[in-house]
Amino acid sequence: MFWNKEKDQKQNFKDIEIATCMLLIHAARTDNQLDDKEIRIIKESLFELGLKDKNYIDKLYNYSKKKENDSVEIFNMTKEIKKLQYEQRLEIVEMMLKVIYSDSELCEFEDRLVRKVAGLIYIENKDLGEIKLKIKNDLYSK
């Protein structure tokens, strides 16, 4: 939970909220599909980060989805995320992996995306590996 209630002027959403949501949507679309399970996980992840109003989350998701459609550069999505504390950035990478693994597999493009984003937001390879292992273990223990 690292978002407070202050909002910027763009649709009343904070830049970090938009960037995080766009990144999760981008991760979900990497395999050229965006299914209901991925959408649910994205919205649950936003809720877990401290956004408790489901209507607000729906609006943020719709706004971010449109912006993600228009965006072609991952670098722009990660600019705000880089400003967060290391543990917060790890949490976002973990959310990305939850979205990606929602179909129980990690394709080559999804893996590249996660590694690229992790590099852009300065996540150490060791920590990325631990998060991947945790998500896989959680997935297969269900």
DSSP file (Angstrom, degrees, kcal/mol; ACC not computed):
  #  RESIDUE AA STRUCTURE BP1 BP2  ACC     N-H-->O    O-->H-N    N-H-->O    O-->H-N    TCO  KAPPA ALPHA  PHI   PSI    X-CA   Y-CA   Z-CA
    1    1 A M              0   0    0      0, 0.0    49,-0.2     0, 0.0    48,-0.1   0.000 360.0 360.0 360.0  97.1    0.0    0.0    0.0
    2    2 A F        +     0   0    0     47,-1.0     2,-0.5     2,-0.1    48,-0.1   0.287 360.0  94.7-129.2  12.3    2.0    2.9   -1.2
    3    3 A W        -     0   0    0     46,-0.9     2,-0.1    13,-0.0     0, 0.0  -0.896  54.0-159.6-104.8 133.0   -0.5    5.3   -2.8
    4    4 A N        -     0   0    0     -2,-0.5    -2,-0.1     2,-0.1     0, 0.0  -0.390  35.7 -97.5 -96.3-174.5   -2.0    8.1   -0.8
    5    5 A K  S    S+     0   0    0     -2,-0.1     2,-0.2     2,-0.1    -1,-0.0   0.490  83.7 113.4 -88.2  -1.9   -5.2    9.9   -1.7
    6    6 A E        -     0   0    0      1,-0.0     2,-0.3     7,-0.0    -2,-0.1  -0.498  50.0-164.6 -69.5 138.3   -3.6   12.9   -3.5
    7    7 A K        -     0   0    0     -2,-0.2     6,-0.2     6,-0.1     7,-0.2  -0.871  14.0-130.3-123.1 154.6   -4.5   12.9   -7.2
    8    8 A D        -     0   0    0     -2,-0.3     4,-0.2     5,-0.2     6,-0.1  -0.280  37.0 -98.5 -89.5-173.6   -3.1   14.7  -10.2
    9    9 A Q  S    S+     0   0    0      3,-0.1     2,-1.3     2,-0.1     3,-0.1   0.628  92.6  99.5 -85.6 -13.7   -5.2   16.5  -12.7
   10   10 A K  S >  S-     0   0    0      3,-0.4     3,-2.6     1,-0.3    -2,-0.2  -0.614 121.8 -40.9 -78.6  97.2   -5.4   13.8  -15.4
   11   11 A Q  T 3  S-     0   0    0     -2,-1.3    -1,-0.3     1,-0.3    -2,-0.1   0.722 103.6 -74.2  57.8  21.0   -8.7   12.2  -14.8
   12   12 A N  T 3  S+     0   0    0      1,-0.3     2,-0.3    -4,-0.2    -1,-0.3   0.624 103.1 130.2  65.2  15.0   -7.9   12.5  -11.1
   13   13 A F    <   -     0   0    0     -3,-2.6    -3,-0.4    -6,-0.2    -1,-0.3  -0.772  59.1-122.9 -98.7 144.5   -5.4    9.7  -11.4
   14   14 A K     >  -     0   0    0     -2,-0.3     4,-2.2    -7,-0.2     3,-0.3  -0.543  22.7-118.6 -79.3 151.2   -1.9    9.8  -10.1
   15   15 A D  H  > S+     0   0    0      1,-0.2     4,-2.9     2,-0.2     5,-0.2   0.882 114.9  53.7 -56.1 -40.3    0.9    9.2  -12.6
   16   16 A I  H  > S+     0   0    0      2,-0.2     4,-2.3     1,-0.2    -1,-0.2   0.863 107.2  51.1 -66.8 -35.1    2.1    6.2  -10.7
   17   17 A E  H  > S+     0   0    0     -3,-0.3     4,-2.4     2,-0.2    -1,-0.2   0.937 113.5  44.4 -64.9 -46.3   -1.4    4.7  -10.7
   18   18 A I  H  X S+     0   0    0     -4,-2.2     4,-3.0     2,-0.2     5,-0.2   0.935 114.2  49.4 -63.5 -47.3   -1.6    5.1  -14.5
   19   19 A A  H  X S+     0   0    0     -4,-2.9     4,-2.2     1,-0.2    -2,-0.2   0.914 113.2  46.5 -60.8 -44.1    1.9    3.8  -15.1
   20   20 A T  H  X S+     0   0    0     -4,-2.3     4,-2.2    -5,-0.2    -1,-0.2   0.938 114.7  46.1 -64.9 -46.6    1.4    0.7  -13.0
   21   21 A C  H  X S+     0   0    0     -4,-2.4     4,-2.5     1,-0.2    -2,-0.2   0.915 112.6  50.6 -63.7 -42.9   -1.9   -0.1  -14.5
   22   22 A M  H  X S+     0   0    0     -4,-3.0     4,-2.8     1,-0.2    -1,-0.2   0.904 109.9  50.8 -60.7 -41.0   -0.6    0.5  -18.1
   23   23 A L  H  X S+     0   0    0     -4,-2.2     4,-2.3    -5,-0.2    -1,-0.2   0.896 110.6  48.4 -65.2 -40.4    2.4   -1.8  -17.3
   24   24 A L  H  X S+     0   0    0     -4,-2.2     4,-2.2     2,-0.2    -1,-0.2   0.906 112.9  47.9 -66.4 -41.1    0.1   -4.6  -16.0
   25   25 A I  H  X S+     0   0    0     -4,-2.5     4,-2.0     2,-0.2    -2,-0.2   0.920 111.3  51.0 -63.9 -43.4   -2.2   -4.3  -19.1
   26   26 A H  H  X S+     0   0    0     -4,-2.8     4,-0.7     1,-0.2    -2,-0.2   0.907 109.4  50.7 -60.8 -42.0    0.9   -4.3  -21.4
   27   27 A A  H >< S+     0   0    0     -4,-2.3     3,-0.8     1,-0.2     4,-0.3   0.907 109.9  50.4 -61.7 -41.7    2.1   -7.5  -19.6
   28   28 A A  H ><>S+     0   0    0     -4,-2.2     3,-0.5     1,-0.2     5,-0.5   0.849 111.6  48.2 -65.4 -33.8   -1.3   -9.1  -20.1
   29   29 A R  H ><5S+     0   0    0     -4,-2.0     3,-2.7     1,-0.2    -1,-0.2   0.531  82.4  94.8 -85.3  -5.9   -1.3   -8.2  -23.8
   30   30 A T  T <<5S+     0   0    0     -3,-0.8    -1,-0.2    -4,-0.7    -2,-0.1   0.829  86.8  48.8 -58.3 -33.0    2.2   -9.5  -24.5
   31   31 A D  T < 5S-     0   0    0     -3,-0.5    -1,-0.3    -4,-0.3    -2,-0.1   0.191 123.5-107.0 -91.2  17.8    0.8  -12.9  -25.6
   32   32 A N  T < 5S+     0   0    0     -3,-2.7     2,-0.3     1,-0.2    -2,-0.2   0.692  90.9  96.2  66.0  22.7   -1.7  -11.0  -27.8
   33   33 A Q      < -     0   0    0     -5,-0.5    -2,-0.3     2,-0.0     2,-0.3  -0.988  48.5-172.3-137.4 148.2   -4.6  -11.9  -25.5
   34   34 A L        +     0   0    0     -2,-0.3     2,-0.1    -5,-0.1    -5,-0.1  -0.824  24.8 180.0-137.4  97.2   -6.3  -10.0  -22.7
   35   35 A D     >  -     0   0    0     -2,-0.3     4,-2.2    -7,-0.2     3,-0.2  -0.444  42.4-101.3-100.4 172.4   -8.7  -12.3  -21.0
   36   36 A D  H  > S+     0   0    0      1,-0.2     4,-2.5     2,-0.2     5,-0.2   0.846 119.6  55.5 -60.1 -37.0  -11.1  -11.9  -18.1
   37   37 A K  H  > S+     0   0    0      2,-0.2     4,-2.3     1,-0.2    -1,-0.2   0.914 108.7  47.6 -64.3 -42.1   -8.8  -13.6  -15.7
   38   38 A E  H  > S+     0   0    0      2,-0.2     4,-2.5    -3,-0.2    -2,-0.2   0.910 111.8  50.3 -64.6 -42.2   -6.0  -11.2  -16.5
   39   39 A I  H  X S+     0   0    0     -4,-2.2     4,-2.4     2,-0.2    -2,-0.2   0.917 110.5  50.1 -61.5 -43.4   -8.3   -8.2  -16.1
   40   40 A R  H  X S+     0   0    0     -4,-2.5     4,-2.6     1,-0.2    -2,-0.2   0.917 111.1  48.5 -61.2 -44.2   -9.5   -9.5  -12.7
   41   41 A I  H  X S+     0   0    0     -4,-2.3     4,-2.4     2,-0.2    -1,-0.2   0.888 110.0  52.3 -65.6 -38.8   -5.9  -10.0  -11.6
   42   42 A I  H  X S+     0   0    0     -4,-2.5     4,-2.0     2,-0.2    -2,-0.2   0.949 112.9  44.2 -60.0 -48.8   -4.9   -6.5  -12.7
   43   43 A K  H  X S+     0   0    0     -4,-2.4     4,-2.0     1,-0.2    -2,-0.2   0.880 112.9  51.1 -67.1 -38.0   -7.8   -5.0  -10.8
   44   44 A E  H  X S+     0   0    0     -4,-2.6     4,-2.4     2,-0.2    -1,-0.2   0.889 108.5  53.1 -64.0 -38.6   -7.1   -7.1   -7.7
   45   45 A S  H  X S+     0   0    0     -4,-2.4     4,-1.3     2,-0.2    -2,-0.2   0.907 108.1  49.4 -63.5 -41.9   -3.5   -6.0   -7.8
   46   46 A L  H  <>S+     0   0    0     -4,-2.0     5,-1.8     1,-0.2     4,-0.3   0.890 110.4  51.3 -63.8 -38.9   -4.5   -2.4   -7.9
   47   47 A F  H ><5S+     0   0    0     -4,-2.0     3,-1.6     1,-0.2    -2,-0.2   0.918 107.4  52.8 -61.9 -44.4   -6.8   -3.0   -4.9
   48   48 A E  H 3<5S+     0   0    0     -4,-2.4    -1,-0.2     1,-0.3    -2,-0.2   0.772 101.7  61.2 -63.9 -26.4   -3.9   -4.7   -3.0
   49   49 A L  T 3<5S-     0   0    0     -4,-1.3   -47,-1.0    -5,-0.2   -46,-0.9   0.528 132.1 -86.3 -79.6  -5.2   -1.8   -1.6   -3.6
   50   50 A G  T < 5S+     0   0    0     -3,-1.6     2,-1.0    -4,-0.3    -3,-0.2   0.407  88.6 127.4 119.1  -2.8   -4.3    0.5   -1.7
   51   51 A L      < +     0   0    0     -5,-1.8    -1,-0.3     1,-0.2    -2,-0.1  -0.768  27.3 170.6 -86.3 104.8   -6.9    1.6   -4.2
   52   52 A K        +     0   0    0     -2,-1.0     2,-0.8    -3,-0.1    -1,-0.2   0.549  46.5  90.6 -98.0  -8.4  -10.1    0.5   -2.3
   53   53 A D     >  -     0   0    0      1,-0.2     4,-2.4     2,-0.0     5,-0.2  -0.801  58.0-162.3 -93.1 111.0  -12.8    2.0   -4.5
   54   54 A K  H  > S+     0   0    0     -2,-0.8     4,-2.4     1,-0.2    -1,-0.2   0.844  91.1  53.9 -63.6 -34.4  -13.8   -0.5   -7.2
   55   55 A N  H  > S+     0   0    0      2,-0.2     4,-2.3     1,-0.2    -1,-0.2   0.911 109.3  48.5 -64.7 -42.2  -15.4    2.2   -9.3
   56   56 A Y  H  > S+     0   0    0      2,-0.2     4,-2.8     1,-0.2    -2,-0.2   0.911 110.7  51.1 -62.2 -43.5  -12.2    4.2   -9.2
   57   57 A I  H  X S+     0   0    0     -4,-2.4     4,-2.9     2,-0.2    -2,-0.2   0.911 109.1  50.8 -61.9 -43.0  -10.2    1.1  -10.2
   58   58 A D  H  X S+     0   0    0     -4,-2.4     4,-2.5     2,-0.2    -1,-0.2   0.923 112.8  45.8 -60.5 -44.6  -12.6    0.4  -13.1
   59   59 A K  H  X S+     0   0    0     -4,-2.3     4,-2.6     2,-0.2     5,-0.2   0.911 113.4  49.4 -65.6 -42.0  -12.2    4.0  -14.4
   60   60 A L  H  X S+     0   0    0     -4,-2.8     4,-2.9     2,-0.2     5,-0.2   0.921 111.1  50.3 -61.6 -44.1   -8.4    3.8  -13.9
   61   61 A Y  H  X S+     0   0    0     -4,-2.9     4,-2.6     2,-0.2    -2,-0.2   0.942 112.6  45.8 -59.7 -49.0   -8.3    0.5  -15.8
   62   62 A N  H  X S+     0   0    0     -4,-2.5     4,-1.8     2,-0.2    -2,-0.2   0.906 115.2  46.8 -63.3 -42.6  -10.3    1.9  -18.7
   63   63 A Y  H  X S+     0   0    0     -4,-2.6     4,-2.3     1,-0.2    -1,-0.2   0.931 115.0  46.3 -63.5 -46.0   -8.3    5.1  -18.9
   64   64 A S  H  X S+     0   0    0     -4,-2.9     4,-3.0    -5,-0.2    -2,-0.2   0.855 108.1  56.5 -66.9 -35.7   -5.0    3.2  -18.7
   65   65 A K  H  X S+     0   0    0     -4,-2.6     4,-1.9    -5,-0.2    -1,-0.2   0.918 109.2  46.2 -62.7 -42.9   -6.1    0.7  -21.3
   66   66 A K  H  X S+     0   0    0     -4,-1.8     4,-1.4     2,-0.2    -2,-0.2   0.930 114.5  47.3 -65.0 -44.7   -6.7    3.5  -23.7
   67   67 A K  H  X S+     0   0    0     -4,-2.3     4,-1.1     1,-0.2    -2,-0.2   0.891 110.1  52.9 -63.7 -38.7   -3.4    5.1  -22.9
   68   68 A E  H  < S+     0   0    0     -4,-3.0     3,-0.3     1,-0.2    -1,-0.2   0.866 104.7  56.1 -65.3 -35.5   -1.6    1.8  -23.2
   69   69 A N  H  < S+     0   0    0     -4,-1.9    -1,-0.2     1,-0.2    -2,-0.2   0.872 112.3  42.6 -59.8 -36.8   -3.1    1.4  -26.7
   70   70 A D  H  < S+     0   0    0     -4,-1.4     2,-0.3    -3,-0.2    -1,-0.2   0.627  99.9  89.4 -85.3 -14.9   -1.6    4.7  -27.7
   71   71 A S     <  +     0   0    0     -4,-1.1     3,-0.1    -3,-0.3    -4,-0.0  -0.644  40.9 171.6 -90.9 139.0    1.8    4.0  -26.0
   72   72 A V        +     0   0    0     -2,-0.3     2,-0.5     1,-0.1    -1,-0.1   0.430  58.8  75.0-119.3  -3.7    4.6    2.3  -27.9
   73   73 A E    >>  -     0   0    0      1,-0.1     4,-0.9     2,-0.0     3,-0.5  -0.938  52.9-163.9-124.1 120.2    7.4    2.7  -25.4
   74   74 A I  H >> S+     0   0    0     -2,-0.5     4,-1.6     1,-0.2     3,-0.5   0.838  90.0  70.2 -62.4 -34.1    7.9    0.8  -22.2
   75   75 A F  H 3> S+     0   0    0      1,-0.3     4,-0.9     2,-0.2     3,-0.3   0.895  96.5  51.0 -53.2 -43.4   10.4    3.4  -21.1
   76   76 A N  H <4 S+     0   0    0     -3,-0.5     4,-0.5     1,-0.2     3,-0.3   0.843 108.0  52.9 -64.8 -33.1    7.6    6.0  -20.6
   77   77 A M  H << S+     0   0    0     -4,-0.9     4,-0.5    -3,-0.5    -1,-0.2   0.798 111.3  46.4 -71.3 -27.4    5.6    3.5  -18.5
   78   78 A T  H  X S+     0   0    0     -4,-1.6     4,-2.2    -3,-0.3    -1,-0.2   0.573  86.1  88.5 -94.6  -8.8    8.5    2.9  -16.2
   79   79 A K  T  < S+     0   0    0     -4,-0.9     4,-0.5    -3,-0.3    -1,-0.2   0.924  96.2  38.6 -56.0 -48.0    9.6    6.5  -15.6
   80   80 A E  T >4 S+     0   0    0     -4,-0.5     3,-1.1     1,-0.2     4,-0.3   0.874 112.5  56.9 -70.8 -37.0    7.2    7.0  -12.6
   81   81 A I  G >4 S+     0   0    0     -4,-0.5     3,-1.7     1,-0.3    -1,-0.2   0.845  96.1  64.7 -65.5 -33.5    7.8    3.5  -11.3
   82   82 A K  G 3< S+     0   0    0     -4,-2.2    -1,-0.3     1,-0.3    -2,-0.2   0.761  93.4  63.4 -59.3 -24.8   11.6    4.1  -11.0
   83   83 A K  G <  S+     0   0    0     -3,-1.1    -1,-0.3    -4,-0.5    -2,-0.2   0.647  87.0  94.1 -76.4 -14.9   10.9    6.8   -8.4
   84   84 A L  S <  S-     0   0    0     -3,-1.7     2,-0.0    -4,-0.3    -3,-0.0  -0.235  89.0 -88.4 -75.0 164.7    9.4    4.2   -6.0
   85   85 A Q     >  -     0   0    0      1,-0.1     4,-2.1     4,-0.0     3,-0.3  -0.323  43.0-107.0 -65.3 156.7   11.2    2.4   -3.2
   86   86 A Y  H  > S+     0   0    0      1,-0.2     4,-2.4     2,-0.2     5,-0.2   0.898 119.5  51.7 -56.1 -45.9   12.9   -0.8   -4.2
   87   87 A E  H  > S+     0   0    0      1,-0.2     4,-1.9     2,-0.2    -1,-0.2   0.859 109.1  51.4 -62.1 -35.5   10.4   -3.0   -2.3
   88   88 A Q  H  > S+     0   0    0     -3,-0.3     4,-1.7     2,-0.2    -1,-0.2   0.886 109.1  50.0 -68.3 -39.4    7.5   -1.2   -4.1
   89   89 A R  H  X S+     0   0    0     -4,-2.1     4,-2.1     2,-0.2    -2,-0.2   0.893 108.8  52.8 -65.8 -39.0    9.1   -1.8   -7.5
   90   90 A L  H  X S+     0   0    0     -4,-2.4     4,-2.5     1,-0.2    -2,-0.2   0.904 106.2  54.4 -59.8 -41.0    9.5   -5.5   -6.6
   91   91 A E  H  X S+     0   0    0     -4,-1.9     4,-2.0     1,-0.2    -1,-0.2   0.882 107.3  49.7 -61.3 -39.8    5.8   -5.6   -5.8
   92   92 A I  H  X S+     0   0    0     -4,-1.7     4,-2.3     2,-0.2    -1,-0.2   0.905 110.0  50.1 -67.8 -41.4    4.9   -4.2   -9.2
   93   93 A V  H  X S+     0   0    0     -4,-2.1     4,-2.3     1,-0.2    -2,-0.2   0.906 109.4  52.7 -62.4 -40.3    7.2   -6.8  -10.9
   94   94 A E  H  X S+     0   0    0     -4,-2.5     4,-2.1     1,-0.2    -2,-0.2   0.905 108.4  50.2 -61.3 -41.2    5.4   -9.5   -8.8
   95   95 A M  H  X S+     0   0    0     -4,-2.0     4,-2.3     2,-0.2    -2,-0.2   0.912 108.0  53.4 -63.1 -42.1    2.0   -8.2  -10.0
   96   96 A M  H  X S+     0   0    0     -4,-2.3     4,-2.8     1,-0.2    -2,-0.2   0.931 109.7  48.1 -56.7 -45.8    3.2   -8.3  -13.6
   97   97 A L  H  X S+     0   0    0     -4,-2.3     4,-3.0     2,-0.2    -1,-0.2   0.860 107.9  54.5 -66.9 -35.0    4.2  -11.9  -13.2
   98   98 A K  H  < S+     0   0    0     -4,-2.1     4,-0.3     2,-0.2    -1,-0.2   0.926 111.8  45.3 -61.6 -43.5    0.9  -12.8  -11.6
   99   99 A V  H >< S+     0   0    0     -4,-2.3     3,-1.1     1,-0.2     4,-0.2   0.945 115.6  46.4 -63.6 -48.2   -0.9  -11.4  -14.6
  100  100 A I  H >< S+     0   0    0     -4,-2.8     3,-0.9     1,-0.3     5,-0.4   0.900 113.9  47.4 -63.2 -42.4    1.5  -13.1  -17.1
  101  101 A Y  G >< S+     0   0    0     -4,-3.0     3,-2.6     1,-0.2    -1,-0.3   0.428  81.2  99.5 -81.0   2.5    1.3  -16.5  -15.3
  102  102 A S  G <  S+     0   0    0     -3,-1.1    -1,-0.2    -4,-0.3    -2,-0.1   0.765  85.1  49.4 -61.9 -22.1   -2.5  -16.3  -15.1
  103  103 A D  G <  S-     0   0    0     -3,-0.9    -1,-0.3     2,-0.3    -2,-0.1   0.219 121.2-112.7 -98.3  14.1   -2.6  -18.6  -18.1
  104  104 A S  S <  S+     0   0    0     -3,-2.6     2,-0.3     1,-0.1    -3,-0.1   0.584  85.7  79.6  70.4  14.2   -0.1  -20.9  -16.4
  105  105 A E        -     0   0    0     -5,-0.4     2,-0.5     2,-0.0    -2,-0.3  -0.990  63.7-142.7-148.6 159.1    2.7  -20.3  -18.8
  106  106 A L        -     0   0    0     -2,-0.3     2,-0.1    -5,-0.1    -5,-0.1  -0.951  23.4-157.2-122.6 107.9    5.4  -17.8  -19.6
  107  107 A C     >  -     0   0    0     -2,-0.5     4,-2.5    -7,-0.1     5,-0.2  -0.345  32.7-102.3 -81.2 168.3    6.1  -17.3  -23.3
  108  108 A E  H  > S+     0   0    0      1,-0.2     4,-2.2     2,-0.2     5,-0.2   0.871 121.6  49.8 -56.9 -41.8    9.4  -16.0  -24.7
  109  109 A F  H  > S+     0   0    0      2,-0.2     4,-2.3     1,-0.2    -1,-0.2   0.881 110.6  49.6 -68.8 -38.3    7.9  -12.5  -25.3
  110  110 A E  H  > S+     0   0    0      2,-0.2     4,-2.5     1,-0.2    -2,-0.2   0.911 110.7  50.3 -65.5 -41.8    6.5  -12.2  -21.8
  111  111 A D  H  X S+     0   0    0     -4,-2.5     4,-2.4     1,-0.2    -2,-0.2   0.918 110.8  48.9 -62.6 -43.5    9.8  -13.3  -20.3
  112  112 A R  H  X S+     0   0    0     -4,-2.2     4,-2.7    -5,-0.2    -1,-0.2   0.907 110.3  51.9 -61.2 -42.2   11.7  -10.7  -22.3
  113  113 A L  H  X S+     0   0    0     -4,-2.3     4,-3.0     2,-0.2     5,-0.3   0.943 110.2  47.4 -61.0 -48.1    9.2   -8.0  -21.2
  114  114 A V  H  X S+     0   0    0     -4,-2.5     4,-2.8     1,-0.2    -1,-0.2   0.921 113.9  47.3 -61.1 -44.3    9.6   -8.8  -17.5
  115  115 A R  H  X S+     0   0    0     -4,-2.4     4,-2.1     2,-0.2    -1,-0.2   0.896 113.2  49.1 -64.6 -39.1   13.4   -8.8  -17.8
  116  116 A K  H  X S+     0   0    0     -4,-2.7     4,-2.4     2,-0.2    -2,-0.2   0.943 113.9  44.6 -65.1 -47.7   13.3   -5.5  -19.7
  117  117 A V  H  X S+     0   0    0     -4,-3.0     4,-2.1     1,-0.2    -2,-0.2   0.930 111.5  53.3 -62.8 -45.2   11.0   -3.8  -17.2
  118  118 A A  H  <>S+     0   0    0     -4,-2.8     5,-3.1    -5,-0.3    -1,-0.2   0.899 111.0  47.7 -57.3 -40.9   13.0   -5.2  -14.3
  119  119 A G  H ><5S+     0   0    0     -4,-2.1     3,-1.2     3,-0.2    -1,-0.2   0.910 110.0  51.7 -65.3 -42.4   16.2   -3.7  -15.8
  120  120 A L  H 3<5S+     0   0    0     -4,-2.4    -2,-0.2     1,-0.3    -1,-0.2   0.806 114.6  42.3 -66.2 -29.7   14.5   -0.4  -16.5
  121  121 A I  T 3<5S-     0   0    0     -4,-2.1    -1,-0.3    -5,-0.2    -2,-0.2   0.205 117.4-111.3-104.9  16.1   13.4   -0.1  -12.9
  122  122 A Y  T < 5 +     0   0    0     -3,-1.2     2,-0.5     1,-0.2    -3,-0.2   0.894  55.3 163.1  61.7  48.4   16.6   -1.4  -11.4
  123  123 A I      < -     0   0    0     -5,-3.1    -1,-0.2    -6,-0.1     2,-0.1  -0.849  39.8-119.1 -94.4 131.5   15.5   -4.8  -10.1
  124  124 A E     >  -     0   0    0     -2,-0.5     4,-2.3     1,-0.1     3,-0.3  -0.423  15.6-124.1 -70.8 144.2   18.4   -7.1   -9.4
  125  125 A N  H  > S+     0   0    0      1,-0.2     4,-2.7     2,-0.2     5,-0.2   0.864 110.9  56.7 -56.0 -39.6   18.5  -10.4  -11.3
  126  126 A K  H  > S+     0   0    0      1,-0.2     4,-2.0     2,-0.2    -1,-0.2   0.919 109.3  45.1 -59.0 -45.3   18.6  -12.4   -8.1
  127  127 A D  H  > S+     0   0    0     -3,-0.3     4,-2.3     2,-0.2    -2,-0.2   0.885 111.3  52.7 -68.3 -38.9   15.4  -10.7   -6.8
  128  128 A L  H  X S+     0   0    0     -4,-2.3     4,-2.5     1,-0.2    -2,-0.2   0.928 109.4  49.7 -61.3 -44.7   13.7  -11.2  -10.2
  129  129 A G  H  X S+     0   0    0     -4,-2.7     4,-2.3     1,-0.2    -2,-0.2   0.895 110.2  50.3 -60.7 -41.2   14.5  -14.9  -10.1
  130  130 A E  H  X S+     0   0    0     -4,-2.0     4,-2.3     2,-0.2    -1,-0.2   0.895 110.7  49.1 -65.0 -40.3   13.2  -15.3   -6.6
  131  131 A I  H  X S+     0   0    0     -4,-2.3     4,-2.6     2,-0.2     5,-0.2   0.928 110.6  50.4 -65.6 -44.3    9.9  -13.5   -7.5
  132  132 A K  H  X S+     0   0    0     -4,-2.5     4,-2.5     1,-0.2    -2,-0.2   0.926 111.8  48.2 -58.3 -45.3    9.5  -15.8  -10.6
  133  133 A L  H  X S+     0   0    0     -4,-2.3     4,-2.7     2,-0.2    -1,-0.2   0.901 110.9  50.9 -63.1 -41.9   10.1  -18.9   -8.4
  134  134 A K  H  X S+     0   0    0     -4,-2.3     4,-2.7     2,-0.2    -2,-0.2   0.932 111.5  47.1 -60.9 -47.0    7.6  -17.7   -5.8
  135  135 A I  H  X S+     0   0    0     -4,-2.6     4,-2.5     2,-0.2    -2,-0.2   0.918 113.1  48.8 -63.7 -43.5    4.9  -17.0   -8.4
  136  136 A K  H  X S+     0   0    0     -4,-2.5     4,-2.5    -5,-0.2    -1,-0.2   0.924 112.4  48.4 -61.4 -44.5    5.5  -20.4  -10.1
  137  137 A N  H  X S+     0   0    0     -4,-2.7     4,-1.1     1,-0.2    -2,-0.2   0.908 112.2  48.7 -63.1 -42.0    5.3  -22.2   -6.7
  138  138 A D  H  < S+     0   0    0     -4,-2.7     4,-0.4     1,-0.2     3,-0.2   0.904 112.2  50.4 -62.0 -41.2    2.1  -20.3   -5.8
  139  139 A L  H >< S+     0   0    0     -4,-2.5     3,-0.8     1,-0.2    -2,-0.2   0.919 114.5  41.6 -63.4 -45.8    0.6  -21.3   -9.2
  140  140 A Y  H 3< S+     0   0    0     -4,-2.5    -1,-0.2     1,-0.2    -2,-0.2   0.572 106.0  63.4 -84.9  -8.1    1.4  -24.9   -8.9
  141  141 A S  T 3<        0   0    0     -4,-1.1    -1,-0.2    -3,-0.2    -2,-0.2   0.503 360.0 360.0 -90.4  -3.2    0.5  -25.3   -5.2
  142  142 A K    <         0   0    0     -3,-0.8    -1,-0.2    -4,-0.4    -2,-0.1   0.454 360.0 360.0 -87.4 360.0   -3.2  -24.4   -6.0
